[in-house]
Amino acid sequence: MHYVAPVRAVATVDKKTLRLLAVLALWLRTEKATSKA
């Protein structure tokens, strides 16, 4: 099946994007905290 490879690729990309989003969220939180203080 040709659909298996793309699905796996999307799954790995999702994991990477989720990590990036988590890091971005933490960074934004720290940025807001520092700007307020």
C-alpha positions in Angstrom: 0.0 0.0 0.0 1.3 3.4 -0.9 -0.6 5.1 1.9 1.5 3.6 4.7 4.6 5.6 4.2 2.9 9.0 4.0 0.9 8.2 7.2 4.1 7.3 9.0 5.7 10.5 7.8 2.8 12.6 8.9 2.9 10.9 12.3 6.6 11.8 12.8 6.0 15.3 11.6 3.1 15.6 14.1 5.4 14.6 16.9 8.0 17.2 15.9 5.4 19.9 15.5 3.8 19.0 18.9 7.3 19.4 20.5 7.8 22.7 18.7 4.4 24.0 19.8 5.1 23.0 23.4 8.5 24.7 23.4 6.9 27.8 21.8 4.1 27.9 24.4 6.7 27.6 27.2 8.8 30.4 25.6 5.8 32.6 25.2 4.9 32.1 28.9 8.4 33.0 30.0 8.4 36.0 27.7 5.1 37.3 29.1 6.3 36.7 32.7 9.6 38.6 32.1 7.8 41.5 30.3 5.3 41.8 33.1 8.1 41.8 35.7 
